[in-house]
Amino acid sequence: MKTRLLMILIGILSVVGMLFFLFYVGILGGSCIEGKNLDGTCMEPKMITVPPRTNGDFSEQEKNQILTQLRQGPQNINGTAKQFLVSAALDNPQLKNLIKDTTYQVNCCTYTLDGKEYPHPLYVGITFQLNEKDILVTAEYDLQQEEITDIEIQEGVRTGGLVSFESENTAQYLGKTLSEWREYSSDELYQISKTDKNFHKELSRMAIKDHMKKQLSLNNITNTNNNFKVFSGWWQSNSLGFNSVINSTDGKSYLVLGSAAYHTVGDYFEIRELKFDHGIHDKNDFYFSDNSVVEISPDPNNPSKVSDYDVIINLNQTNKVTFQNNLPTIIRIQENRPGDVDEQTNLKWIGPTILPGMYGDMTFENIGHYEWNAREPIPFATVWPMKGSGEISVIGSDTDSLPLKTKLKIAQSFAKLSDVPWSGLGAGEPSLDVDLYSSIYEMIPDAKKYYTQQLEAIIPFDVPITLEEPNYYDYGQDNEN
């Protein structure tokens, strides 16, 4: 389960045996939560005490009303909907077993959206922080199946007490905070974007930066500077991609990637530690061994899931790649061709046919680059849907003798498997083209020279390499305090 994004988070302090949750507004601590009276005493905190209810206490009509509200997106969620989600999570046997005899806090809720049909929510995540066990448990409520369908456990996490996600982000865009923008409907936001070409991008940047801060806090990553720049990048459907580099107080650097659309964070988010040891990489780290296996497994959202899309073998070490068929159908590994059964006669090579649950070896005698797909073999199939695909690069002592076109494709596989923080790769002649995330150039001014040298050290043969520095650095407006 991917890291779940767009947190509308409320701190709930709960002790096992208590039958209620306290929903706080503000920051827990020694200071006054709601401010001070004229005499200097603290004002009474505003708290909503949620009546003790289990998931079974909600009537069918009430449940349908809540689900309708949840499907409309995070901007309309209220306390009853939050209580419904938390109670649904607490009814899960696996979660019950994990949280028993421990204190915990609950963060609700994280939305995962369908990027192709914004703003269509698919899942809502509820995260439990188990203090004594240093564990974060995220329960995922499927809005289509109307139940908890997944539990994700992250161990070794301690946030130092209740994370104050309710503290207001005072950053503003066009005079409004992120919370204020979340009061707007998607149609209202779209209408504004029609008259302001930067509105979509800048509000999305504001949302993803807010989410980055929360995720960095959850992962105990503290930026050495109070502020950091968020660069815009790719565009997919209605979502925009963003990237940032964080130099942490732990002495490490992290590349943070995510997407957002207006005030809603998308379903892609990643924190990746940056490595700076490419020059001393053991090239054997890139090669598949005799004991390695490419697994082709079922995937609910795709025809299949392939464990290793890019595989490199060195004929001086092995001449085979082993496949494991975890699908319920027979598959055959063969040259990557279109999905028409008439293409059967055009295949230049055919690999092993593998029964369900079995293994098959594909052996190579010659160096080169091989693109494959897995399909049901004829005559078992009347149509030819693809069950998986990938690329195999085979190198040896005479790799330099290969045509430049082939060497570039192999070089691309080395770059993909490396720690180089690339945002795009191209293997068309005359060179291997590498794009880096804009934030990398912010961190390393001579990134072009540095990563060119690292790629030359990684790729065990000569190919031209081109790194193009971005024409501009788009990190938007700096509105942070």
Steps between C-alpha positions, in 0.01 A plus 500: 500500500641822401562784741165669529475865427304815577469475876210673669643397830355510850687393811304252706654404833364159597578258780381140481198466719375853429177520305541837339740701287593865551527701181737789563538826310842660541831378644522280808753622750565737784379814323138613485318319222226757440688810622476692827227689680551862607614384844774286343335165558456254218173499312303176520611271212239415242452124500249274337434184695403225261232267641621139535381321187612195312465449129188293559329795671464682168171434323501404134354838410758686706781290353383577145487871579852493641637305203336743258668783687839326499479437127455871441854560620687613810368855502159385633608256771364559851533351847235232445674378185832491683345301784352256250841440341680462833238258630520298178877475547466401866263219400778341294632188685862555390500858621326404825778254574771757428362780718395299802678591824660810349436871475461652159403804300289502187549717193198520272481518207717441192335498159618310192349640182449365152727727297305428184170615641575782742372543763381140534616351834583130502629437854521672837786417737492516880840489674554378856823592678580238765728674747644207696573298187631782275261383230279679251202297379297629207158350434363559150124539453395411145216731392397253229495184711384702804733330747857493631696316231862551593717543812853641465749481787807725521736410784772703671308826482488739796368852460560616855140508614188629334590660169334838480349466156222738600732796535397747236729547202525877477641502146268680261434509130294789365423600856359164611645210698482142379218428744301789355558381145368158599162658557474553123340239276688353205278692259573830678873429483475416132321826426779696671765312302335607173588863576833439678741274311723450807218424746488121450876460530554732797212367709615145423852595605364639826310176570789267424745707706267480797477124453877466461551667837261260671654192341852614585391544861348152506828358373708695754674702228583856604612747237811700592322811373156611613387541141557304179415548135254281315556472125230416248554221250286252309129524428269199502129535439394779738788445744831682504826343613734675743845431643720633775834417662522493879836524674424337833651549843591128493766583240308344212330654199157394375318545173129554569254437217125542489200616301203725563200653325386832646461445878493118469816290528521215248569132560871514413747594772855383565789590727825369352841521665760642263818296463837646412716189460440421132869521414588209729204281404580135445365439150404148605222665704317562173519143367237230542644184655413133453290518815294802390145460370267723298156451654181559299212533746134608505421869546143621564556819300706364210535182293789399725790624710859431393758502780794611283427690179869570425735204528873500417708183480870458430583195287825469693286412805178341369308452178149454637206692642243308706130591488235399754136488387272594791202552268210252471563459123775352283739764367779505246796740501555633149614795294304817572250526215147648465211305654366345180513121467617546140825636644581139596668453163709818538668412829878503469543293816288303745594427862368250752134403543420501874211331679326677791715491813803371310840634391659535157856587393589714202861454384711734286795430276553851362537846652227751418180663621181291510150641555248235605138454589303214648188370323297183495653274235313407185274294475393561861407860416262631235578856608842605620488721809836586649577351842819696568803648331858607560849542360809282530846641428774242436858623514836326470863555416421645157207731588680795337456328164121538513326767287462836675120464499524177701765632738284804577208278602727294726648820645147619573439187710816570702379857560154377607648261756744756638452753779519791256191718570373511143161631403522388137716275282532477124698240306466635147810571297741671528519489882350386828288800603451549874272752669543568870241648735528879516559492875819298445657798324402715797693267732799428271585797272732282289251210489542466123872426531463296819235258374658469156814372671298264718316351201829454317631310804189280516462404131773247411540611137528829314186688392436874458306643798306827493363674809302812420461755778144640528439823315337648810448424866132514585461496876210744514424745774680473831219561749628305798560659837 
